[in-house]
Amino acid sequence: MSLEEFGRIVASAVEGAVVEVSFDQLTVDVPAERWVDAATFCRDDERLAADFFDWLSAYDDSTADAGAAVAVVVHVWSVRHRHHLRLRTLITGESPRLPSLTDVWAGADWHERETFEMFGVVFDGHPNLVPLLLPDGFEGHPLRKDFVLASRVAKPWPGAKEPGESDRDTERVSARRRMLPPGVPDPATWGPDATGEPATDAAPAAESAE
């Protein structure tokens, strides 16, 4: 059975599912409200038998136009049929929530804890949703795009240089505007040297040098 056929099996059982096959990998996008149903079907259906949990993670899919969004992905394997399957869902909003898959695959436990602390996704029904890797008292979710990377304010960011430039070259250049490091606001408006007014020589990280 081809990957496309496996995908169509899931799509026929899960309302709103969309199948994608790329680089010999099958990904099925499902609505967040069908997340547990889709996972349970993939595990229990004899044609799929996706009984081996591999990993679960996420990525920040936020955009300026659509707003905050986090995509959660779970990768499983069928020992019987020897095929891979990825389920993916998109959660929008500043406080993402998703039902836990720990009752479907017990191995999802620690993966959901890591995703919770790194991306801020709350997994409803998780038996022990507490931080796994970060130190006690850590604030924020470091893999979200809106997380401020303070170290990039304190240290020079290598990406601010043009290819072939050194720190000395960059200090001499005043004709072009400096790029801000990605992940931080303007140092003039945030941090120990904040003046409250944006620096006149700062440009957004996405803006190319003039």
Backbone as numpy.savetxt, mean C-alpha at the origin, in Angstrom:
# Nx Ny Nz CAx CAy CAz Cx Cy Cz
-6.56 -26.42 -16.75 -7.41 -25.22 -16.75 -6.52 -23.98 -16.75
-6.85 -23.00 -17.59 -6.05 -21.79 -17.70 -6.33 -20.84 -16.55
-5.44 -19.85 -16.39 -5.64 -18.84 -15.35 -6.92 -18.07 -15.59
-7.20 -17.77 -16.87 -8.44 -17.04 -17.19 -9.66 -17.83 -16.74
-9.62 -19.15 -16.91 -10.76 -19.98 -16.50 -10.90 -20.00 -14.98
-9.77 -20.07 -14.28 -9.84 -19.99 -12.82 -10.46 -18.65 -12.39
-10.05 -17.58 -13.06 -10.58 -16.27 -12.73 -12.07 -16.17 -12.97
-12.52 -16.77 -14.07 -13.95 -16.71 -14.38 -14.78 -17.48 -13.35
-14.19 -18.51 -12.77 -14.90 -19.25 -11.71 -15.17 -18.34 -10.53
-14.15 -17.57 -10.14 -14.33 -16.64 -9.03 -15.33 -15.55 -9.39
-15.19 -15.00 -10.61 -16.06 -13.91 -11.03 -17.52 -14.34 -11.09
-17.75 -15.61 -11.45 -19.14 -16.08 -11.53 -19.79 -16.24 -10.16
-18.95 -16.39 -9.13 -19.47 -16.62 -7.78 -19.49 -15.36 -6.92
-18.67 -14.37 -7.27 -18.54 -13.17 -6.45 -19.01 -11.97 -7.27
-20.10 -11.38 -6.84 -20.66 -10.24 -7.56 -19.68 -9.06 -7.55
-19.46 -8.49 -8.71 -18.58 -7.33 -8.82 -17.12 -7.66 -9.01
-16.76 -8.96 -9.09 -15.36 -9.35 -9.25 -14.88 -9.04 -10.66
-13.62 -8.63 -10.77 -13.00 -8.32 -12.06 -11.70 -9.10 -12.14
-11.49 -9.80 -13.27 -10.34 -10.70 -13.44 -9.25 -10.01 -14.24
-8.01 -10.20 -13.78 -6.85 -9.67 -14.50 -5.75 -10.72 -14.51
-5.21 -11.03 -15.69 -4.08 -11.95 -15.81 -2.92 -11.18 -16.40
-1.83 -11.13 -15.66 -0.66 -10.38 -16.11 0.60 -11.09 -15.64
1.58 -11.23 -16.53 2.84 -11.91 -16.21 2.59 -13.29 -15.59
1.63 -14.01 -16.18 1.29 -15.36 -15.72 0.83 -15.40 -14.27
0.24 -14.31 -13.82 -0.32 -14.24 -12.47 -1.78 -13.82 -12.56
-2.61 -14.50 -11.78 -4.04 -14.21 -11.76 -4.38 -13.33 -10.58
-5.01 -12.20 -10.85 -5.50 -11.30 -9.81 -6.99 -11.09 -10.00
-7.74 -11.23 -8.92 -9.18 -10.99 -8.97 -9.51 -9.86 -8.02
-10.00 -8.76 -8.58 -10.43 -7.62 -7.76 -11.86 -7.84 -7.31
-12.08 -7.69 -6.01 -13.42 -7.90 -5.46 -13.81 -6.70 -4.60
-15.10 -6.41 -4.50 -15.55 -5.33 -3.61 -15.20 -5.65 -2.16
-14.94 -4.61 -1.37 -14.56 -4.81 0.03 -15.62 -5.58 0.81
-16.90 -5.35 0.47 -17.96 -6.02 1.22 -18.06 -7.52 0.89
-17.37 -7.95 -0.18 -17.36 -9.38 -0.54 -16.01 -10.03 -0.26
-15.15 -9.35 0.49 -13.79 -9.80 0.73 -13.74 -11.20 1.36
-14.45 -11.39 2.45 -14.43 -12.68 3.13 -15.15 -13.74 2.30
-16.25 -13.38 1.67 -16.98 -14.33 0.82 -16.08 -14.85 -0.31
-15.35 -13.92 -0.93 -14.47 -14.32 -2.05 -13.37 -15.24 -1.56
-12.76 -14.89 -0.41 -11.68 -15.72 0.12 -12.18 -17.11 0.49
-13.35 -17.17 1.13 -13.91 -18.46 1.53 -14.23 -19.32 0.32
-14.77 -18.70 -0.72 -15.09 -19.43 -1.94 -13.83 -20.01 -2.57
-12.77 -19.18 -2.65 -11.53 -19.65 -3.27 -10.90 -20.80 -2.48
-11.07 -20.79 -1.18 -10.53 -21.89 -0.37 -11.35 -23.16 -0.51
-12.67 -23.04 -0.55 -13.54 -24.21 -0.44 -13.98 -24.81 -1.77
-14.01 -24.01 -2.82 -14.47 -24.54 -4.10 -13.47 -25.58 -4.62
-13.94 -26.75 -5.00 -13.06 -27.85 -5.41 -12.27 -27.50 -6.67
-12.82 -26.66 -7.51 -12.11 -26.30 -8.75 -10.92 -25.37 -8.48
-10.96 -24.66 -7.35 -9.89 -23.73 -7.00 -9.00 -24.30 -5.90
-9.62 -24.69 -4.79 -8.92 -25.32 -3.66 -7.70 -24.52 -3.24
-7.87 -23.19 -3.10 -6.76 -22.32 -2.70 -6.61 -22.41 -1.19
-6.00 -23.49 -0.74 -5.97 -23.78 0.70 -4.69 -23.33 1.39
-3.67 -22.95 0.64 -2.40 -22.57 1.25 -2.25 -21.05 1.24
-2.24 -20.45 2.43 -2.05 -19.00 2.54 -0.57 -18.67 2.40
-0.25 -17.69 1.55 1.14 -17.28 1.33 1.43 -15.95 2.03
0.76 -14.88 1.61 1.00 -13.59 2.25 -0.18 -12.65 2.02
-0.23 -11.63 2.85 -1.21 -10.55 2.73 -0.48 -9.24 3.00
-0.75 -8.24 2.16 -0.13 -6.93 2.36 -1.02 -5.88 1.72
-0.48 -4.67 1.55 -1.26 -3.57 1.00 -0.34 -2.57 0.32
-0.93 -1.62 -0.37 -0.18 -0.48 -0.90 -1.11 0.72 -0.94
-0.51 1.89 -0.78 -1.28 3.13 -0.77 -1.59 3.51 -2.21
-2.86 3.51 -2.56 -3.29 3.83 -3.93 -3.97 5.20 -3.99
-3.64 6.07 -3.04 -4.26 7.40 -3.00 -3.82 8.23 -4.19
-4.73 9.07 -4.66 -4.42 10.02 -5.73 -5.00 11.38 -5.35
-4.48 12.43 -5.98 -4.96 13.77 -5.68 -6.43 13.92 -6.08
-6.84 13.26 -7.15 -8.22 13.39 -7.64 -9.20 12.54 -6.85
-8.82 11.26 -6.58 -9.76 10.33 -5.95 -9.69 10.34 -4.44
-8.62 10.87 -3.86 -8.49 10.91 -2.41 -7.81 9.67 -1.86
-7.92 9.49 -0.54 -7.22 8.41 0.15 -7.80 7.05 -0.24
-6.89 6.09 -0.49 -7.30 4.73 -0.83 -6.15 3.77 -0.53
-6.49 2.61 -0.01 -5.51 1.56 0.25 -6.00 0.28 -0.42
-5.11 -0.35 -1.19 -5.42 -1.64 -1.81 -4.82 -2.75 -0.95
-5.64 -3.72 -0.57 -5.19 -4.87 0.20 -5.17 -6.08 -0.73
-4.05 -6.84 -0.66 -3.85 -7.97 -1.56 -3.52 -9.21 -0.73
-4.14 -10.34 -1.06 -3.79 -11.61 -0.44 -3.39 -12.59 -1.55
-2.29 -13.30 -1.32 -1.80 -14.28 -2.28 -1.92 -15.67 -1.68
-2.59 -16.57 -2.40 -2.78 -17.94 -1.92 -2.37 -18.92 -3.02
-2.29 -20.18 -2.65 -1.79 -21.22 -3.55 -2.64 -22.47 -3.38
-2.89 -23.15 -4.48 -3.60 -24.41 -4.43 -2.59 -25.56 -4.47
-2.50 -26.30 -3.39 -1.59 -27.45 -3.35 -2.05 -28.52 -4.33
-3.35 -28.68 -4.47 -3.89 -29.72 -5.34 -3.70 -29.39 -6.81
-4.05 -28.15 -7.20 -3.99 -27.79 -8.62 -2.71 -27.07 -9.00
-1.91 -26.66 -8.01 -0.63 -26.00 -8.23 -0.78 -24.73 -9.06
-1.64 -23.84 -8.59 -1.79 -22.54 -9.24 -1.86 -21.44 -8.18
-1.41 -20.26 -8.59 -1.43 -19.08 -7.72 -2.75 -18.33 -7.91
-3.10 -17.54 -6.89 -4.28 -16.67 -6.99 -4.08 -15.49 -6.06
-4.32 -14.31 -6.59 -4.30 -13.10 -5.76 -5.70 -12.51 -5.72
-6.16 -12.22 -4.53 -7.39 -11.45 -4.35 -6.99 -10.05 -3.92
-7.67 -9.05 -4.49 -7.34 -7.66 -4.16 -8.62 -6.86 -3.99
-8.58 -5.94 -3.04 -9.73 -5.05 -2.85 -9.23 -3.65 -2.53
-10.02 -2.67 -2.86 -9.66 -1.27 -2.65 -10.57 -0.66 -1.60
-9.95 -0.03 -0.58 -10.71 0.62 0.49 -10.43 2.11 0.41
-11.47 2.91 0.33 -11.31 4.36 0.24 -11.62 5.01 1.58
-11.12 6.25 1.73 -11.38 6.99 2.96 -10.15 7.06 3.84
-10.17 7.97 4.80 -9.03 8.19 5.68 -8.87 7.10 6.74
-9.94 6.38 7.04 -9.89 5.33 8.08 -10.33 3.99 7.49
-9.45 3.32 6.74 -9.84 2.09 6.05 -10.13 0.94 7.00
-11.17 0.18 6.70 -11.55 -0.99 7.51 -11.87 -2.13 6.55
-11.59 -3.35 7.01 -11.84 -4.53 6.19 -12.03 -5.72 7.14
-12.95 -6.64 6.80 -13.09 -7.83 7.65 -11.82 -8.67 7.64
-11.50 -9.27 8.77 -10.32 -10.10 8.88 -10.51 -11.43 8.15
-9.39 -11.95 7.62 -9.41 -13.26 6.97 -8.85 -14.35 7.87
-8.67 -14.06 9.15 -8.07 -15.04 10.05 -8.94 -16.28 10.24
-10.25 -16.15 10.03 -11.12 -17.33 10.13 -11.10 -18.16 8.85
-10.58 -17.56 7.78 -10.46 -18.30 6.50 -9.10 -18.96 6.42
-8.04 -18.18 6.65 -6.67 -18.69 6.69 -6.03 -18.17 7.98
-5.71 -19.05 8.89 -5.13 -18.63 10.17 -3.82 -17.89 9.97
-3.11 -18.19 8.88 -1.84 -17.55 8.62 -1.94 -16.06 8.35
-3.14 -15.55 8.13 -3.32 -14.12 7.86 -3.11 -13.27 9.12
-3.03 -13.89 10.28 -2.97 -13.18 11.55 -1.86 -12.12 11.58
-0.61 -12.52 11.50 0.49 -11.57 11.61 0.56 -10.63 10.42
0.15 -11.11 9.26 0.17 -10.25 8.06 -0.81 -9.09 8.21
-1.98 -9.37 8.79 -2.94 -8.30 9.02 -2.44 -7.34 10.09
-1.74 -7.84 11.07 -1.18 -6.95 12.09 -0.15 -5.99 11.48
0.70 -6.52 10.62 1.69 -5.67 9.96 1.02 -4.64 9.06
0.02 -5.06 8.30 -0.71 -4.15 7.42 -1.45 -3.09 8.22
-1.96 -3.46 9.38 -2.63 -2.51 10.27 -1.68 -1.41 10.71
-0.47 -1.77 11.16 0.43 -0.74 11.66 1.10 0.05 10.55
1.35 -0.55 9.40 2.05 0.14 8.33 1.12 1.00 7.48
-0.14 0.58 7.32 -1.07 1.29 6.45 -2.31 1.79 7.16
-2.52 1.41 8.41 -3.68 1.88 9.15 -4.98 1.18 8.82
-4.92 0.00 8.19 -6.14 -0.75 7.88 -6.58 -1.51 9.12
-7.79 -1.24 9.58 -8.35 -1.95 10.73 -9.07 -3.20 10.21
-8.64 -4.37 10.69 -9.25 -5.63 10.27 -10.26 -6.06 11.32
-11.52 -5.83 11.02 -12.59 -6.17 11.96 -12.66 -7.67 12.17
-12.73 -8.08 13.45 -12.81 -9.49 13.79 -11.46 -10.14 14.02
-10.37 -9.39 13.86 -9.05 -9.95 14.12 -8.91 -10.26 15.62
-8.33 -11.40 15.99 -8.30 -11.78 17.41 -7.33 -10.96 18.26
-6.33 -10.30 17.65 -5.35 -9.57 18.45 -4.67 -8.52 17.59
-5.42 -7.50 17.20 -4.90 -6.50 16.26 -4.06 -5.46 17.00
-2.81 -5.83 17.28 -1.87 -4.95 17.97 -0.62 -4.83 17.11
0.20 -3.78 17.32 1.42 -3.61 16.52 2.33 -4.83 16.58
3.02 -5.07 15.47 3.87 -6.25 15.35 5.35 -5.89 15.27
5.69 -4.82 14.54 7.09 -4.51 14.25 7.57 -3.18 14.83
6.71 -2.20 14.89 7.12 -0.86 15.29 7.26 -0.76 16.81
8.11 0.15 17.29 8.31 0.28 18.74 7.08 0.85 19.43
6.98 0.62 20.73 5.87 1.14 21.52 5.83 2.66 21.41
4.63 3.19 21.26 4.46 4.64 21.20 4.64 5.24 19.83
4.97 4.43 18.82 5.14 4.97 17.47 3.80 5.50 16.97
3.83 6.69 16.39 2.61 7.32 15.90 2.62 7.38 14.37
1.49 7.06 13.78 1.36 7.14 12.33 1.57 5.79 11.66
1.40 5.79 10.35 1.50 4.58 9.54 2.54 4.84 8.45
3.76 4.33 8.61 4.90 4.78 7.80 4.86 4.45 6.32
3.99 3.55 5.87 3.92 3.25 4.45 2.77 3.96 3.74
2.08 4.85 4.46 1.08 5.69 3.82 1.76 6.89 3.16
1.21 7.35 2.06 1.80 8.47 1.34 1.77 9.77 2.14
0.84 9.89 3.09 0.75 11.13 3.85 1.62 11.11 5.10
2.41 10.06 5.30 3.29 9.99 6.47 4.52 10.86 6.23
4.79 11.76 7.17 5.91 12.69 7.03 7.22 11.99 7.36
8.15 11.99 6.41 9.46 11.38 6.61 10.41 12.44 7.16
10.45 12.55 8.49 11.19 13.63 9.12 12.68 13.59 8.81
13.23 12.38 8.62 14.67 12.29 8.35 15.05 12.98 7.06
14.11 13.11 6.14 14.42 13.77 4.87 14.45 15.29 5.01
13.92 15.80 6.11 14.06 17.22 6.39 15.42 17.48 7.03
15.83 16.55 7.92 17.07 16.75 8.67 18.31 16.51 7.83
18.22 15.63 6.81 19.38 15.30 5.99 19.14 15.72 4.54
20.19 16.07 3.81 20.03 16.39 2.39 19.48 15.18 1.65
18.57 15.43 0.74 17.98 14.35 -0.05 18.75 14.21 -1.35
19.34 13.03 -1.65 20.14 12.89 -2.87 19.38 13.20 -4.14
18.06 12.97 -4.12 17.28 13.20 -5.32 17.15 14.66 -5.70
17.60 15.57 -4.82 17.51 16.99 -5.14 18.60 17.41 -6.13
19.58 16.55 -6.38 20.66 16.88 -7.29 20.35 16.38 -8.69
20.86 17.09 -9.67 20.81 16.61 -11.03 21.89 15.54 -11.21
21.74 14.64 -12.19 22.78 13.63 -12.42 24.15 14.28 -12.62
25.15 13.81 -11.86 26.50 14.33 -11.98 26.82 15.48 -11.05
25.80 16.03 -10.37 26.03 17.13 -9.44 26.52 16.62 -8.09
27.31 17.42 -7.41 27.71 17.14 -6.04 27.01 18.11 -5.11
27.19 17.93 -3.79 26.61 18.87 -2.83 27.13 20.28 -3.09
28.40 20.39 -3.43 28.99 21.71 -3.68 28.37 22.37 -4.90
28.13 21.56 -5.96 27.48 22.11 -7.15 26.09 22.63 -6.82
25.35 21.85 -6.00 23.98 22.22 -5.67 23.95 23.52 -4.88
24.94 23.72 -3.99 24.98 24.95 -3.20 25.23 26.17 -4.08
25.96 25.99 -5.17 26.27 27.14 -6.04 25.11 27.48 -6.97
24.21 26.50 -7.18 23.13 26.73 -8.14 22.02 27.52 -7.48
21.73 28.70 -7.99 20.63 29.50 -7.47 19.61 29.83 -8.55
19.97 29.52 -9.81 19.09 29.88 -10.91 17.87 28.97 -10.99
18.02 27.71 -10.56 16.87 26.81 -10.64 16.28 26.57 -9.25
15.06 26.19 -9.20 14.38 25.97 -7.94 14.70 24.58 -7.42
14.88 24.46 -6.11 15.19 23.18 -5.49 13.92 22.36 -5.34
14.05 21.05 -5.52 12.92 20.14 -5.31 12.83 19.75 -3.84
11.63 19.62 -3.35 11.42 19.12 -1.99 11.52 17.60 -1.99
12.07 17.00 -0.93 12.07 15.54 -0.84 10.65 15.01 -0.83
10.38 13.89 -1.50 9.04 13.31 -1.41 8.78 12.83 0.00
7.57 13.03 0.47 7.19 12.56 1.80 7.33 13.60 2.89
7.73 14.84 2.54 7.84 15.87 3.57 7.23 17.17 3.06
6.72 17.99 3.97 6.25 19.32 3.58 7.44 20.26 3.45
7.18 21.49 3.08 8.22 22.51 2.96 8.87 22.72 4.34
10.21 22.57 4.46 10.86 22.74 5.76 10.61 24.11 6.39
10.26 25.11 5.58 10.00 26.43 6.14 8.66 26.48 6.87
7.78 25.51 6.59 6.46 25.50 7.24 6.31 24.36 8.22
7.31 23.49 8.32 7.23 22.34 9.22 8.63 22.00 9.72
8.76 21.69 11.03 10.05 21.29 11.56 10.70 22.36 12.42
11.94 22.11 12.88 12.58 23.02 13.84 12.92 24.39 13.26
13.06 24.49 11.94 13.42 25.77 11.33 12.22 26.46 10.68
11.03 26.06 11.06 9.84 26.60 10.42 9.69 28.10 10.69
9.39 28.83 9.64 9.15 30.27 9.77 7.68 30.60 9.56
6.94 29.62 9.04 5.53 29.86 8.76 5.26 30.28 7.34
6.30 30.65 6.61 6.15 31.07 5.21 6.90 30.10 4.32
6.28 29.63 3.22 6.97 28.72 2.32 8.24 29.34 1.75
9.26 28.51 1.58 10.51 28.99 1.00 10.29 29.36 -0.47
10.90 30.47 -0.88 10.68 30.93 -2.25 11.40 30.08 -3.27
12.42 29.30 -2.85 13.17 28.51 -3.82 12.78 27.04 -3.80
11.65 26.71 -3.12 11.23 25.31 -3.05 10.18 25.02 -4.08
10.27 23.88 -4.70 9.29 23.44 -5.67 8.83 22.06 -5.29
7.60 21.63 -5.66 7.12 20.30 -5.33 8.04 19.23 -5.89
8.08 18.06 -5.20 8.97 16.99 -5.62 8.68 16.52 -7.02
7.40 16.60 -7.43 7.03 16.09 -8.74 7.39 17.06 -9.85
7.75 18.31 -9.50 8.05 19.31 -10.52 9.49 19.18 -10.98
9.72 19.16 -12.24 11.07 19.02 -12.76 11.84 20.31 -12.57
13.17 20.19 -12.53 14.00 21.36 -12.32 13.93 22.30 -13.50
13.95 23.58 -13.19 13.90 24.56 -14.25 15.30 24.82 -14.79
